[in-house]
Amino acid sequence: MSLNTSSYKGARDLYPEDMRLRRYIFDTWTKISERFGYEKYDAPILEPLELYAAKSGEEIVNEQTYTFFDRGDRRVTIRPEMTPSVARMVAARRQEIPLPARLYSIANFMRYERPQKGREREFWQLNVDIFGVPSVEADVEVIQIADAILREFGANENMFTIRINDRRLTDYLMRTYLDLDEKDATAMIKLLDRRAKISTEIFDETAREIFADAADEKMPKLNQLLQGRSLQDLPNEIRGSGLIADLEQLLGQIEIRGITSVKFDVTLMRGFDYYTGIVFEVFDQNPDNKRAMFGGGRYDGLVGLFGVEDMPVVGFAPGETTTMEFLRTWNLLPELKPATDVILVPLGDVNIQSIVDQLRAASVNVAVDFTDRKIDKKIRAAVKIGAPYLLFVGEEEIKTGQYTLKNVMTEREEKLTLNNIIDVMAK
């Protein structure tokens, strides 16, 4: 019986060329996060189920987690997200961690959901969080980082939009402005969240079902909200409620920083139950991939769930797969070369170890082809690997100290000393 060569459904095998792209994305995430003063951390891939049951949302806990009993009969979950874990870590050292705490991680997660374009069961994310800043400056900073990451990849403001809203405003609109109870408010939030994915007819029909007998009264109020494109378009009673003060301040600070990708969207909803203030999502503007890529927001109540004094937090989490799709769609992927600089080919039974050691000591990445294949096959293999150079070493080369270096792409050959070869590699 032969074993199946396929990977687990919703997870990917990554070959060297795939890892080059992953490394490019991760390196860019790391560079921008650290440029803003964030420090890297990590957390266990397994957590107790109750960590997510508290605030992540019923859908994730009941339908999407990989949950099981370990050998100690403890109910554990493969982490579906990082936010509860980092909140737990900060709560554990609440008195020791200097504030504001700027933290980031790049980690993998699992959710049991239907695999589709841009969505997998195993996925990797950057997680960026700032703890200990209650003012809107923290919200501005994480949005600025999100914008900076995409621009570091080569994107401009025509390629993406950062839409912002406030969870407190959403709650007011649902409970007070539209006068919905908790059940109907939840249903309306879910409907608004998928509005872009369904027809206007289905949206209106579903909204009327939620409003029930009050549909004729409430539909015009809902439509007035949906037609608004700015804070100034909101009804007078909302603009006078004081709920949009943080949004006004945020938009003002964003403008001062010259960020042109941000706009207000009253219909923006974030699914996690722990959000307490400003929320945002980054949308790809390409017609071939028009979708939400990632998002984040303020979750000031999560640290306090661990029995310590509460702490304000803002964070966001872009995913690797949606980032890849964005870069591909906009032709932003760079040419990614293999790590190997040169493949050394021994000609006959010669001792090449001293040469290899000197090259590696000079930070040249060297692979040795010690197969007994013919030269033409070794060259073809080097082309397939993508290594830019071949180095031929035989008895004559060792005797004279002149080695044949072949540029694989141009097929040009040169006789060079080892120091000359190191100079070529450095360039």
N, C-alpha and C positions, 0 to 999 in steps of 0.2 A: 504494500500500500504506500503510495506517494503522498507526502505532505503537501498541503496547499501553499503556493508561493505568494498568495495575496495577503496584504496587511489587514488588520482588523478594520471593519467597516467604520468609516468616519475618521480614520487615522491614516497618516501618510508615512511611507518609506521615504527617506531623504538620501539620495545619492550625492556624491561630491558636488556636482553642479547645482543641486538644490541647496546644499549647505552653504555654498558661496553666496547665494541670494539671501539666505537667512542671516548669515554673518553680516552682510552689508546692512540689512535692516536693523539688526541688533546693535551693530556698531554705531549707526546713526542715532538710534534711540539713546544709547549710552552717552554719546558725545553731547547731545543737546541737553539731556537731563543733568549731566554734571556741569555743563556750562552755566546752568541756573543755580548751581550749588546744592544739588540733590545727591544723597549718599545711597549706595546700594545695600540692600538687605535680601534675605530669603527666608522662607518658612517651610514647614513640612508639607508634603503633598497629601498627607492624611490628616483630617481634623475630625473632632466629634461632630455628629450630625446636628446637635443642638446649636452649634455655632452659626449655622445657616438658617435653622428653623426660626431663630429669633427675628431676623430682619430681611433676609434675602428675597422672600416672596414665596407663596405657595407653589407656583408653577415650577420653580427651580427645585424646591425641596421635594415635592411629591412626584414630579414627573421627569426631572432631568438629572438628578444626582446618581452617581455610582455609589450606592450605600450597601454595606455588608457588616457582618459581625466578625471581628478578628478572633484569633485563637484565645484571647483572654476574655471573650464574650462581650467585648465593647463594640458598640455600634458606631462605625466610622464611615467617613465619606471621602472619596477622592475630591480634592478641592475643585469646585465649579467656578470660583472667583477668588480674588486675593483680599478684597477689602475687609471682610471679617477677620482674616488672619492678621493683617497688619494692625488693625484696631486692637486685637487681643495682645499683640506684642507690645504696643505702646502702653496699653493699660497695665501690663505686667511690670513695666519700668517707669511708671508715671512720674515718680519723683527724681529719677536719674537722668532722663532724656532732656537735653537742652532744647528749649523752644525758641523760635519755631523749629519743628523737626521736619526737614525736607528729605523724604525717602522715596526711593524707586526700586523696582525689581523687574526682571524679565523672567517669566516662569510659564510652565505649562499647566493646563487645566483640562477637566473632562466634564462634558454634559451629554446626557443621553437624549439627543434630539435628532431629527431627520437631517442627514447630511445634504447639503445643497451648495450652490456656488457661494463662496465666501463664508461658509458656515460648516464647521466640522465638529466631530465629537471630542477629539483631542485638539487643542488649540494653544497657541502661545500668545501672551500679551505683555506689553509694557504697562506697569502700574506706577503712577506718579501721584503722590499725596503730600500735602503740607498740613501739619498738625499745629494747633495752638494760635491761629490767627482768626479772630472773629470778624474782622472787617472785610470789606469787599476787595481789598488789595490782594488777598489770597486767591479769590475767584479770578481776578484779572490775571494773576501770574500763571495759573494753570492753563488758562485759555491762550495766553501768550506763548506758553511752551508748546501747546498743541499746534498753533500756527507756525511756530519756528521749526518744528519737526517736519511738517509738510514742505515748508520752503527749503529746508536743508536737502530734501529729496529732489528739489528742482521745480516744485509746484508754484503756481502763482494764484492770485485771488480769483481768476476766472475758472480755476479747476475745482475749487471746493468752497463751501460755505459753512460757517460755524453758526448754528442757530441756538439762541438762548431763550430761556424762560425761567420762571421761579415756581418752585413747588408750592409755596405759600399762596401765590396768585392762583395757581391751578385749584388748590383746595377751596379758596374763596369762590372761584367761578362755579365750581361744582356744587358746593353746599349752600352758598348764599345767593349768588346771582342766578343760577339755574334751579336752586331749591331742590336738590336731589339728596336722597338718603344715601347711606354708605354703600349699599348694594348697587344702586343705580349710578352713583358717582363712579364706582369702580368699572362698571360696564361702559360708561361714557368715556372714561379715560382710555380704556382698551380700544374703543371704537376710534377715537381721535388718533391713537397711536398707529392704527393701520389705515388711516384715511387715504393715504397716497397709494395704497395697494388695491383699493376697491373702487367701483364706479360710484358716481354721485348718486345714482338712483338707489343703490344698495346702502350707501351711507345714510341718506335721508330716511329710507324705510326703517333702518335699524334704530336711528335716533328717535323716530316717532314711536317705535315700540318701547324704548326706554322711557320716554316722556309719558307714554300711555294717554290718559284722559287730558293731560295738560299740554299735549303736543302742539295744538294751535297757538297756545300762548307762548310756549318756550322755543319753538323752532325759529321765529324771527330773532329772538335774543341770541340763539346759537349762531345763526347766519351772520348777524352783525359782528360777532366775535371772529368768525372765520374770514370775513372780508377785510379785517384790519391788517395792516402791514407794518405798523409801528406802534409805539406806546401811545402816541397822540390819537390813534384811531380807536382806542378803547373807550367804552361808554364812560360818561362823566362820573357816574357813581363809583366806578372802579378806579379811575384816575384820582379821585378825591379820597380814596380809602387809605392812602399811605403805603399800600402794598407794593408799589412800583418804585419806591425810593432807591432800593439797592440796584434795581435794573437800570435806572437812570444814571446812577453813579458809575456803574460798571461800563455802560456804553460810553459815558464821558471819558473815563480812564482809557478805554480801548482806543478811542479816537485820538487822544493825546499821544498814545504810543504808536500811532500810525498803522494800526491793524485794520485792514479794509475788508476782511473776510467775514465779519460778524454782523448778524442781524437778529432782531427780535422775532419770535414765532410763538404766538399764544397757544398754538395747538401742539407744541412740543411736549411730549411726555417721556419720562424715564421710568422703566418698569420696576426698579428696585424699591422696596418699601422704606429703605433707610434714608432716602434723600429728604432734606429739610429746608433747602433754600434754592439758590440759583442752580440750574441744570443746563447742560448744553450737549449738542450732538454735532458731529462733523459730517457733512454730506458731500459725496462725490457729485460733481456737476456734469460729468460726461454722460451723454444720452445713452451710451451703451452700458453704463454701469451706475445709473442714477440711484443711489441708495445711501443709507446711513452707514458710515464706516466705523465710528466709535463715539463715545461720549463720556460724560462724567458730571460731577456736581458736588454740592455741599451736603455732608452728612454729619451734622453736629451731635446727634444723639447716640452714636454707636459705641464710643469708648465707654460711656457710662453704664452700658449693659453689663460690664465686667465688675461692677461693684466699686468703681472708683469715681472720683469727681469727673464730670463730663468734660469734653474738650472739643472745640471746633475743628473741623477737618474739611478739606476740599481735595478732590482727586479725579483722575480720569484714566482710561485704559484702552489704548489702541491695540488692535489685534494684528498678528503677522499676516494672516491670510487676506484680510481686507486691504491691508497695506500693499501686498503683492498685486492684488487685482487693480488697485488704484494706479500703481506704477506702470503696470502693463498697459492699461487702457490709455494712459496719457504718454506712452512711449518714453518713460522716464528711467527705465532700467539701464544702468551703465554696463559696459562690457566687463564682465567679471572673470578674471583669469585664475587659473589654479594656483595653489600655493607653491608648487614646485617650480624653481627657477631653471634648473638644468637637470637633464638626465645623463648620467655618466655611463658610457659604454666601454667596458674593457675589451681591448683587442688581444685575444689570446689569454694565456695564463700569466697575468701580471698582478703585482701587488699594488693596488690602488688606494689602500686605506689611508696612507699619509696624505694623499691629495684630497681625498674626501674630508678628512679631519680638518685640513687647513681651510677648505672652502666653507665648511659648516662653522668653523671658529670665526670666520669673517661674515657670518649671518647670511650665507648663501644656502638656500634650500635645495638639497641635492638628493636625487633618487638614483640608485644604481641598478642598471639593467644587467643582472648576472645570468640571464637565460642564455641558452646556446642557440638561439634563433639566428637566422641570417640578418645581416645589417639592414637590408631593405625592410624587413619585418619589424625591426627595432625602431626604425625611423617612422614607419606607419603607426606603431603603437604610441610613440611620442606625440605625433600629430593628433591622435585620438585623445590622449590625455590632456593635450593643450599646453604642455610645457614649451616655453619659447626657444629653449636651446638644447642641443645635444653636444656632449663633450666626449671625444674619442681619445682613449689612453691606451697606448701599446708600449712595447719595449723601447722603440725608437723615440717616442715622445718623452718617456721617463729619462732616457739617456741625454736628450738635448734640452729638456725643460721647455719645449715648445709643443703645445697641445692644440689639437684641431677643435675649434668651437664652431658649430654649425647653427645658424639661425634657421629654425624649422620653417618659418613662414616664407622667408625670402630665398632659402636654400643657399645662402652665402656662407662660405667657409673661410675661417681665418686661422693662422698659426699664431698663438699667443702664449705668453708666459702666464703662470698662475696669478701673479699680481695684476696683469692686464685683464685677465678673466674676471677677477674680483671687481675691478673697476667697471667693467661692462655690466656686471650684475647689479652694481650699486646704482647705475644709471637707469 
